[in-house]
């Protein structure tokens, strides 16, 4: 298997996105989104005068037998991309398609396909330090850190069950303790427990943090508000990265959580100057 060519998005592009006003007029608002009834996957294809984009909005999965996995492979083969993007950072390259999906979901699959076909690949996620700086405009450093840490272990527990949550928490804390702007409490398991109890005194502990607390359309806790702000910022970054690659003449294949594609559709239509169409299934 050929190794994928890793591509780094210029920091200047991300910095420009960070200067965009919080309420970007072209990104769909959350009140608008809640009025929709959308089925996944939500896939759009844009064909501009410069390049093209196949934007696959997935329902997140870690099952190699999920029909979406086969569909992503089929659309990849038909589209023949020259540039690929995944959500979820930079997952390690796995030796097989099934292992890639089981360990890293759709991001792992995109990395596997890119490596197999020698297609350059990059993450659509913003620089963590710049996302943290954006969130800290409205939230304390401790609350931002709790958002990232608790979301990670909530996702882990939903996927793997309650066993191993503390081990995963220690791994995650090591990452965020080193992140610019997040070298604050909570730094250890005991501090996570104390901060959680302080903010959620009626809950049963961080080990069973509900995933719904990170749903941007809900308003259960402050974590939902942080999630909305994070998602809005990430949507603007994704639109900037994708539109730049299309303008460079690339055939861009990108896979993200489906909500992002719905929220960004109007913005991409505006920036690319062409409407996206739904490919035939």
C-alpha atoms as a printed R data frame, in Angstrom:
    type eleno elety resid chain resno       x      y       z
1   ATOM     1    CA   UNK     A     1   0.000  0.000   0.000
2   ATOM     2    CA   UNK     A     2   1.301  3.459  -0.945
3   ATOM     3    CA   UNK     A     3   1.545  5.927   1.876
4   ATOM     4    CA   UNK     A     4  -0.797  8.912   1.639
5   ATOM     5    CA   UNK     A     5   0.736 12.322   1.046
6   ATOM     6    CA   UNK     A     6  -0.062 14.409   4.098
7   ATOM     7    CA   UNK     A     7  -0.990 18.028   3.460
8   ATOM     8    CA   UNK     A     8  -0.797 20.873   5.995
9   ATOM     9    CA   UNK     A     9  -3.333 23.690   5.613
10  ATOM    10    CA   UNK     A    10  -1.592 27.101   5.744
11  ATOM    11    CA   UNK     A    11  -1.917 28.687   9.184
12  ATOM    12    CA   UNK     A    12  -2.624 32.033   7.527
13  ATOM    13    CA   UNK     A    13  -5.863 30.669   6.071
14  ATOM    14    CA   UNK     A    14  -7.060 29.533   9.486
15  ATOM    15    CA   UNK     A    15  -6.107 32.887  10.983
16  ATOM    16    CA   UNK     A    16  -8.184 34.697   8.369
17  ATOM    17    CA   UNK     A    17 -11.177 32.522   9.218
18  ATOM    18    CA   UNK     A    18 -10.778 33.359  12.889
19  ATOM    19    CA   UNK     A    19 -11.321 37.023  12.077
20  ATOM    20    CA   UNK     A    20 -14.761 36.380  10.540
21  ATOM    21    CA   UNK     A    21 -17.610 37.649  12.666
22  ATOM    22    CA   UNK     A    22 -19.208 35.111  14.993
23  ATOM    23    CA   UNK     A    23 -22.504 35.242  13.076
24  ATOM    24    CA   UNK     A    24 -21.369 34.438   9.549
25  ATOM    25    CA   UNK     A    25 -24.390 35.364   7.367
26  ATOM    26    CA   UNK     A    26 -24.022 32.346   5.100
27  ATOM    27    CA   UNK     A    27 -23.760 29.615   7.755
28  ATOM    28    CA   UNK     A    28 -27.161 28.191   8.702
29  ATOM    29    CA   UNK     A    29 -28.328 29.144  12.189
30  ATOM    30    CA   UNK     A    30 -29.194 26.531  14.791
31  ATOM    31    CA   UNK     A    31 -32.848 27.687  15.001
32  ATOM    32    CA   UNK     A    32 -33.082 27.156  11.235
33  ATOM    33    CA   UNK     A    33 -31.460 23.737  11.524
34  ATOM    34    CA   UNK     A    34 -33.954 22.553  14.142
35  ATOM    35    CA   UNK     A    35 -36.818 23.089  11.683
36  ATOM    36    CA   UNK     A    36 -35.351 20.602   9.202
37  ATOM    37    CA   UNK     A    37 -35.846 16.883   8.860
38  ATOM    38    CA   UNK     A    38 -32.667 15.508   7.316
39  ATOM    39    CA   UNK     A    39 -31.737 11.928   6.479
40  ATOM    40    CA   UNK     A    40 -28.133 10.692   6.518
41  ATOM    41    CA   UNK     A    41 -25.988 10.518   4.566
42  ATOM    42    CA   UNK     A    42 -26.393 14.037   3.214
43  ATOM    43    CA   UNK     A    43 -24.158 14.298   0.163
44  ATOM    44    CA   UNK     A    44 -23.542 17.306  -2.063
45  ATOM    45    CA   UNK     A    45 -21.515 17.665  -5.237
46  ATOM    46    CA   UNK     A    46 -20.307 21.077  -6.388
47  ATOM    47    CA   UNK     A    47 -18.877 21.597  -9.887
48  ATOM    48    CA   UNK     A    48 -17.309 25.041 -10.248
49  ATOM    49    CA   UNK     A    49 -15.300 26.555 -13.088
50  ATOM    50    CA   UNK     A    50 -12.087 25.914 -11.120
51  ATOM    51    CA   UNK     A    51 -12.565 22.540  -9.441
52  ATOM    52    CA   UNK     A    52 -15.108 20.278  -7.806
53  ATOM    53    CA   UNK     A    53 -16.179 19.070  -4.374
54  ATOM    54    CA   UNK     A    54 -17.930 15.925  -3.243
55  ATOM    55    CA   UNK     A    55 -18.984 16.618   0.328
56  ATOM    56    CA   UNK     A    56 -20.185 13.539   2.205
57  ATOM    57    CA   UNK     A    57 -22.211 14.217   5.353
58  ATOM    58    CA   UNK     A    58 -22.183 10.980   7.315
59  ATOM    59    CA   UNK     A    59 -23.889  9.503  10.326
60  ATOM    60    CA   UNK     A    60 -20.846  8.606  12.400
61  ATOM    61    CA   UNK     A    61 -20.081  4.894  12.406
62  ATOM    62    CA   UNK     A    62 -17.395  2.474  13.538
63  ATOM    63    CA   UNK     A    63 -18.918 -0.538  11.809
64  ATOM    64    CA   UNK     A    64 -17.194 -1.845   8.651
65  ATOM    65    CA   UNK     A    65 -20.524 -3.395   7.588
66  ATOM    66    CA   UNK     A    66 -22.387 -0.074   7.697
67  ATOM    67    CA   UNK     A    67 -23.863  0.711   4.276
68  ATOM    68    CA   UNK     A    68 -22.333  4.182   4.477
69  ATOM    69    CA   UNK     A    69 -18.840  2.707   4.383
70  ATOM    70    CA   UNK     A    70 -19.567  0.932   1.112
71  ATOM    71    CA   UNK     A    71 -21.226  4.076  -0.237
72  ATOM    72    CA   UNK     A    72 -18.202  6.247   0.623
73  ATOM    73    CA   UNK     A    73 -15.938  3.757  -1.180
74  ATOM    74    CA   UNK     A    74 -18.235  3.730  -4.215
75  ATOM    75    CA   UNK     A    75 -18.418  7.501  -4.440
76  ATOM    76    CA   UNK     A    76 -14.656  7.801  -3.936
77  ATOM    77    CA   UNK     A    77 -14.027  5.440  -6.863
78  ATOM    78    CA   UNK     A    78 -16.505  7.280  -9.096
79  ATOM    79    CA   UNK     A    79 -15.326 10.797  -8.198
80  ATOM    80    CA   UNK     A    80 -11.578 10.094  -8.500
81  ATOM    81    CA   UNK     A    81 -10.390 12.810  -6.094
82  ATOM    82    CA   UNK     A    82  -7.092 14.632  -6.286
83  ATOM    83    CA   UNK     A    83  -7.387 15.930  -2.695
84  ATOM    84    CA   UNK     A    84  -9.092 14.425   0.365
85  ATOM    85    CA   UNK     A    85 -10.172 15.802   3.733
86  ATOM    86    CA   UNK     A    86 -11.427 14.127   6.882
87  ATOM    87    CA   UNK     A    87 -12.885 15.375  10.139
88  ATOM    88    CA   UNK     A    88 -11.284 14.230  13.370
89  ATOM    89    CA   UNK     A    89  -7.634 15.210  13.171
90  ATOM    90    CA   UNK     A    90  -4.932 12.886  11.890
91  ATOM    91    CA   UNK     A    91  -5.815  9.255  12.692
92  ATOM    92    CA   UNK     A    92  -2.998  6.741  12.170
93  ATOM    93    CA   UNK     A    93  -3.014  4.750   8.969
94  ATOM    94    CA   UNK     A    94  -4.337  1.212   9.423
95  ATOM    95    CA   UNK     A    95  -3.355 -1.770   7.295
96  ATOM    96    CA   UNK     A    96  -6.916 -2.753   6.338
97  ATOM    97    CA   UNK     A    97 -10.148 -1.011   5.555
98  ATOM    98    CA   UNK     A    98 -12.041 -2.782   8.340
99  ATOM    99    CA   UNK     A    99  -9.441 -1.945  10.978
100 ATOM   100    CA   UNK     A   100  -9.465  1.707   9.871
101 ATOM   101    CA   UNK     A   101 -13.230  1.955  10.301
102 ATOM   102    CA   UNK     A   102 -13.354  0.005  13.582
103 ATOM   103    CA   UNK     A   103 -10.689  2.176  15.208
104 ATOM   104    CA   UNK     A   104 -11.290  5.601  13.695
105 ATOM   105    CA   UNK     A   105 -14.644  5.599  11.885
106 ATOM   106    CA   UNK     A   106 -15.024  7.558   8.652
107 ATOM   107    CA   UNK     A   107 -11.803  9.555   9.230
108 ATOM   108    CA   UNK     A   108  -9.898  6.271   9.330
109 ATOM   109    CA   UNK     A   109 -11.595  5.153   6.125
110 ATOM   110    CA   UNK     A   110 -10.701  8.380   4.302
111 ATOM   111    CA   UNK     A   111  -7.067  8.034   5.413
112 ATOM   112    CA   UNK     A   112  -7.030  4.405   4.246
113 ATOM   113    CA   UNK     A   113  -8.473  5.246   0.807
114 ATOM   114    CA   UNK     A   114  -6.107  8.198   0.379
115 ATOM   115    CA   UNK     A   115  -3.081  6.059   1.238
116 ATOM   116    CA   UNK     A   116  -4.184  3.251  -1.052
117 ATOM   117    CA   UNK     A   117  -4.663  5.580  -4.021
118 ATOM   118    CA   UNK     A   118  -1.798  8.004  -3.236
119 ATOM   119    CA   UNK     A   119  -4.136 10.987  -2.814
120 ATOM   120    CA   UNK     A   120  -3.014 13.923  -0.625
121 ATOM   121    CA   UNK     A   121  -5.074 14.071   2.566
122 ATOM   122    CA   UNK     A   122  -5.522 16.612   5.364
123 ATOM   123    CA   UNK     A   123  -7.764 17.317   8.324
124 ATOM   124    CA   UNK     A   124 -10.611 19.816   8.072
125 ATOM   125    CA   UNK     A   125 -10.347 20.565  11.779
126 ATOM   126    CA   UNK     A   126  -9.085 23.995  12.833
127 ATOM   127    CA   UNK     A   127  -5.862 24.453  14.725
128 ATOM   128    CA   UNK     A   128  -6.634 23.548  18.333
129 ATOM   129    CA   UNK     A   129  -4.940 26.621  19.790
130 ATOM   130    CA   UNK     A   130  -6.999 28.921  17.585
131 ATOM   131    CA   UNK     A   131 -10.244 27.129  18.394
132 ATOM   132    CA   UNK     A   132  -9.421 27.416  22.099
133 ATOM   133    CA   UNK     A   133  -8.706 31.130  21.676
134 ATOM   134    CA   UNK     A   134 -12.060 31.552  19.940
135 ATOM   135    CA   UNK     A   135 -13.969 29.708  22.673
136 ATOM   136    CA   UNK     A   136 -12.206 31.590  25.463
137 ATOM   137    CA   UNK     A   137 -13.730 34.822  24.182
138 ATOM   138    CA   UNK     A   138 -17.028 33.652  25.721
139 ATOM   139    CA   UNK     A   139 -16.110 30.897  28.196
140 ATOM   140    CA   UNK     A   140 -13.532 30.411  30.943
141 ATOM   141    CA   UNK     A   141 -10.429 28.346  30.247
142 ATOM   142    CA   UNK     A   142 -11.597 25.734  32.761
143 ATOM   143    CA   UNK     A   143 -15.015 25.399  31.142
144 ATOM   144    CA   UNK     A   144 -13.446 25.126  27.675
145 ATOM   145    CA   UNK     A   145 -11.115 22.426  28.933
146 ATOM   146    CA   UNK     A   146 -13.998 20.571  30.589
147 ATOM   147    CA   UNK     A   147 -15.857 20.691  27.281
148 ATOM   148    CA   UNK     A   148 -13.049 18.990  25.374
149 ATOM   149    CA   UNK     A   149 -12.221 16.464  28.104
150 ATOM   150    CA   UNK     A   150 -15.770 15.460  29.011
151 ATOM   151    CA   UNK     A   151 -16.823 15.219  25.371
152 ATOM   152    CA   UNK     A   152 -13.939 12.853  24.672
153 ATOM   153    CA   UNK     A   153 -14.789 10.488  27.522
154 ATOM   154    CA   UNK     A   154 -18.532 10.668  26.803
155 ATOM   155    CA   UNK     A   155 -17.816  9.571  23.226
156 ATOM   156    CA   UNK     A   156 -15.492  6.844  24.490
157 ATOM   157    CA   UNK     A   157 -18.071  5.498  26.955
158 ATOM   158    CA   UNK     A   158 -20.795  5.556  24.297
159 ATOM   159    CA   UNK     A   159 -18.581  3.558  21.947
160 ATOM   160    CA   UNK     A   160 -16.724  1.237  24.349
161 ATOM   161    CA   UNK     A   161 -18.843  1.125  27.508
162 ATOM   162    CA   UNK     A   162 -17.952  2.274  31.037
163 ATOM   163    CA   UNK     A   163 -14.839  0.144  31.490
164 ATOM   164    CA   UNK     A   164 -11.643  1.999  30.763
165 ATOM   165    CA   UNK     A   165 -13.080  5.505  31.107
166 ATOM   166    CA   UNK     A   166 -10.434  6.617  33.609
167 ATOM   167    CA   UNK     A   167  -7.618  5.273  31.458
168 ATOM   168    CA   UNK     A   168  -9.019  7.171  28.501
169 ATOM   169    CA   UNK     A   169  -9.412 10.269  30.655
170 ATOM   170    CA   UNK     A   170  -5.736 10.177  31.640
171 ATOM   171    CA   UNK     A   171  -4.769  9.881  27.982
172 ATOM   172    CA   UNK     A   172  -7.016 12.793  27.003
173 ATOM   173    CA   UNK     A   173  -5.843 14.984  29.881
174 ATOM   174    CA   UNK     A   174  -2.227 14.570  28.760
175 ATOM   175    CA   UNK     A   175  -3.193 15.956  25.355
176 ATOM   176    CA   UNK     A   176  -5.181 18.928  26.621
177 ATOM   177    CA   UNK     A   177  -2.797 19.772  29.450
178 ATOM   178    CA   UNK     A   178  -0.221 20.488  26.743
179 ATOM   179    CA   UNK     A   179  -2.601 22.476  24.536
180 ATOM   180    CA   UNK     A   180  -1.993 26.248  24.366
181 ATOM   181    CA   UNK     A   181  -4.503 28.053  26.549
182 ATOM   182    CA   UNK     A   182  -5.563 24.913  28.442
183 ATOM   183    CA   UNK     A   183  -2.768 24.443  30.973
184 ATOM   184    CA   UNK     A   184  -5.309 25.112  33.738
185 ATOM   185    CA   UNK     A   185  -7.290 22.946  36.133
186 ATOM   186    CA   UNK     A   186  -8.533 20.264  35.740
187 ATOM   187    CA   UNK     A   187  -5.147 18.647  35.143
188 ATOM   188    CA   UNK     A   188  -5.711 15.338  36.983
189 ATOM   189    CA   UNK     A   189  -8.533 12.860  37.530
190 ATOM   190    CA   UNK     A   190  -9.267 14.245  40.987
191 ATOM   191    CA   UNK     A   191  -9.553 17.780  39.624
192 ATOM   192    CA   UNK     A   192 -11.918 16.584  36.893
193 ATOM   193    CA   UNK     A   193 -14.122 14.959  39.522
194 ATOM   194    CA   UNK     A   194 -14.110 18.123  41.650
195 ATOM   195    CA   UNK     A   195 -14.861 20.446  38.724
196 ATOM   196    CA   UNK     A   196 -17.625 18.138  37.508
197 ATOM   197    CA   UNK     A   197 -19.250 18.016  40.957
198 ATOM   198    CA   UNK     A   198 -19.020 21.796  41.241
199 ATOM   199    CA   UNK     A   199 -20.773 22.403  37.909
200 ATOM   200    CA   UNK     A   200 -23.145 19.432  37.930
201 ATOM   201    CA   UNK     A   201 -23.936 18.760  41.609
202 ATOM   202    CA   UNK     A   202 -27.052 16.731  40.797
203 ATOM   203    CA   UNK     A   203 -25.312 14.366  38.371
204 ATOM   204    CA   UNK     A   204 -23.785 10.942  39.025
205 ATOM   205    CA   UNK     A   205 -20.179 11.728  38.091
206 ATOM   206    CA   UNK     A   206 -18.053 12.352  35.052
207 ATOM   207    CA   UNK     A   207 -17.820  8.660  34.097
208 ATOM   208    CA   UNK     A   208 -21.398  8.743  32.805
209 ATOM   209    CA   UNK     A   209 -21.425 12.189  31.209
210 ATOM   210    CA   UNK     A   210 -24.407 12.194  28.776
211 ATOM   211    CA   UNK     A   211 -23.639 12.745  25.113
212 ATOM   212    CA   UNK     A   212 -26.721 14.967  24.856
213 ATOM   213    CA   UNK     A   213 -24.823 17.627  26.837
214 ATOM   214    CA   UNK     A   214 -22.699 18.174  23.713
215 ATOM   215    CA   UNK     A   215 -25.596 18.375  21.244
216 ATOM   216    CA   UNK     A   216 -25.516 21.949  19.884
217 ATOM   217    CA   UNK     A   217 -29.288 22.031  19.349
218 ATOM   218    CA   UNK     A   218 -29.986 21.353  23.045
219 ATOM   219    CA   UNK     A   219 -29.661 23.623  26.081
220 ATOM   220    CA   UNK     A   220 -29.188 21.199  28.964
221 ATOM   221    CA   UNK     A   221 -25.911 22.681  30.273
222 ATOM   222    CA   UNK     A   222 -23.229 25.237  29.434
223 ATOM   223    CA   UNK     A   223 -21.532 22.435  27.473
224 ATOM   224    CA   UNK     A   224 -24.261 22.683  24.822
225 ATOM   225    CA   UNK     A   225 -23.462 26.384  24.427
226 ATOM   226    CA   UNK     A   226 -19.744 25.678  24.087
227 ATOM   227    CA   UNK     A   227 -20.586 23.015  21.509
228 ATOM   228    CA   UNK     A   228 -22.610 25.505  19.451
229 ATOM   229    CA   UNK     A   229 -19.773 28.012  19.478
230 ATOM   230    CA   UNK     A   230 -17.236 25.335  18.570
231 ATOM   231    CA   UNK     A   231 -19.360 23.982  15.741
232 ATOM   232    CA   UNK     A   232 -19.992 27.454  14.286
233 ATOM   233    CA   UNK     A   233 -16.271 28.191  14.294
234 ATOM   234    CA   UNK     A   234 -15.392 24.829  12.756
235 ATOM   235    CA   UNK     A   235 -17.998 25.320  10.017
236 ATOM   236    CA   UNK     A   236 -16.374 28.598   8.966
237 ATOM   237    CA   UNK     A   237 -12.923 27.005   8.940
238 ATOM   238    CA   UNK     A   238 -14.149 24.057   6.865
239 ATOM   239    CA   UNK     A   239 -15.782 26.330   4.290
240 ATOM   240    CA   UNK     A   240 -12.562 28.335   3.936
241 ATOM   241    CA   UNK     A   241 -10.376 25.241   3.519
242 ATOM   242    CA   UNK     A   242 -12.687 23.519   1.043
243 ATOM   243    CA   UNK     A   243 -13.287 26.615  -1.077
244 ATOM   244    CA   UNK     A   244  -9.540 27.316  -1.250
245 ATOM   245    CA   UNK     A   245  -8.837 23.768  -2.473
246 ATOM   246    CA   UNK     A   246 -11.595 23.951  -5.094
247 ATOM   247    CA   UNK     A   247 -10.294 27.344  -6.253
248 ATOM   248    CA   UNK     A   248  -6.876 25.709  -6.695
249 ATOM   249    CA   UNK     A   249  -8.449 23.341  -9.246
250 ATOM   250    CA   UNK     A   250  -8.626 20.240  -7.067
251 ATOM   251    CA   UNK     A   251 -11.204 17.469  -7.169
252 ATOM   252    CA   UNK     A   252 -11.950 17.514  -3.449
253 ATOM   253    CA   UNK     A   253 -13.492 14.585  -1.562
254 ATOM   254    CA   UNK     A   254 -14.419 15.367   2.051
255 ATOM   255    CA   UNK     A   255 -16.245 13.348   4.704
256 ATOM   256    CA   UNK     A   256 -17.618 14.911   7.897
257 ATOM   257    CA   UNK     A   257 -20.556 14.548  10.264
258 ATOM   258    CA   UNK     A   258 -23.720 15.235   8.292
259 ATOM   259    CA   UNK     A   259 -24.812 18.296  10.260
260 ATOM   260    CA   UNK     A   260 -21.736 20.197   9.070
261 ATOM   261    CA   UNK     A   261 -22.686 19.706   5.411
262 ATOM   262    CA   UNK     A   262 -26.233 20.960   6.019
263 ATOM   263    CA   UNK     A   263 -25.012 23.991   7.978
264 ATOM   264    CA   UNK     A   264 -22.384 24.878   5.356
265 ATOM   265    CA   UNK     A   265 -24.394 24.290   2.181
266 ATOM   266    CA   UNK     A   266 -25.512 27.901   1.731
267 ATOM   267    CA   UNK     A   267 -22.035 29.252   2.491
268 ATOM   268    CA   UNK     A   268 -20.370 26.925   0.004
269 ATOM   269    CA   UNK     A   269 -22.952 27.830  -2.641
270 ATOM   270    CA   UNK     A   270 -22.132 31.504  -2.077
271 ATOM   271    CA   UNK     A   271 -18.357 31.096  -2.067
272 ATOM   272    CA   UNK     A   272 -18.126 28.626  -4.959
273 ATOM   273    CA   UNK     A   273 -20.769 30.407  -7.054
274 ATOM   274    CA   UNK     A   274 -22.620 27.187  -7.842
275 ATOM   275    CA   UNK     A   275 -25.282 25.131  -6.097
276 ATOM   276    CA   UNK     A   276 -24.491 21.698  -4.783
277 ATOM   277    CA   UNK     A   277 -26.522 18.819  -6.157
278 ATOM   278    CA   UNK     A   278 -27.344 15.502  -4.579
279 ATOM   279    CA   UNK     A   279 -25.550 12.642  -6.403
280 ATOM   280    CA   UNK     A   280 -27.660  9.700  -7.423
281 ATOM   281    CA   UNK     A   281 -27.521  6.798  -4.993
